[in-house]
Amino acid sequence: MNSDSTSPLDNAPEDIKLAVDLIYLLESNEIDPKVALSALEMVKKDLEAKLKQ
């Protein structure tokens, strides 16, 4: 493999990169999907509130 090669994610939008990182974090820590979804809903509500400020 060439050292100049890039990952397909290198040019991906920031939200895609973050989603991949979050999925990896959840899976590598064996977080129950129901717990993850509940936590993500809390995060979503928090971020939406910050956007309204």
C-alpha positions as CSV (number, residue, x, y, z in Angstrom):
1,M,0.0,0.0,0.0
2,N,1.2,3.4,-0.9
3,S,2.0,5.8,2.0
4,D,0.3,8.5,0.1
5,S,-3.0,6.6,0.1
6,T,-6.0,8.1,1.9
7,S,-8.9,6.7,3.7
8,P,-12.3,7.2,2.1
9,L,-13.2,9.2,5.2
10,D,-10.4,11.7,4.8
11,N,-12.5,13.7,2.4
12,A,-15.9,13.0,4.0
13,P,-17.9,15.7,5.6
14,E,-17.3,16.4,9.3
15,D,-20.7,15.0,10.3
16,I,-19.9,11.7,8.6
17,K,-16.5,11.5,10.4
18,L,-18.2,12.3,13.7
19,A,-20.9,9.6,13.2
20,V,-18.3,7.0,12.3
21,D,-16.3,7.9,15.5
22,L,-19.4,7.7,17.6
23,I,-20.4,4.4,16.2
24,Y,-16.9,3.0,16.8
25,L,-16.9,4.4,20.4
26,L,-20.3,2.8,21.2
27,E,-19.5,-0.5,19.6
28,S,-16.0,-0.8,21.1
29,N,-17.4,-0.1,24.5
30,E,-20.2,-2.6,23.9
31,I,-22.9,0.0,24.8
32,D,-26.4,-1.5,24.6
33,P,-28.2,0.1,21.6
34,K,-31.2,1.1,23.8
35,V,-28.9,2.9,26.2
36,A,-27.0,4.6,23.3
37,L,-30.3,5.8,21.7
38,S,-31.5,7.2,25.0
39,A,-28.3,9.0,25.6
40,L,-28.2,10.3,22.0
41,E,-31.7,11.7,22.4
42,M,-30.5,13.6,25.5
43,V,-27.5,14.9,23.5
44,K,-29.8,15.9,20.6
45,K,-32.1,17.9,22.9
46,D,-29.2,19.6,24.6
47,L,-27.6,20.6,21.3
48,E,-31.0,21.8,19.9
49,A,-31.4,24.0,23.0
50,K,-27.9,25.5,22.5
51,L,-28.8,26.3,18.9
52,K,-31.8,28.3,20.1
53,Q,-29.6,30.5,22.4
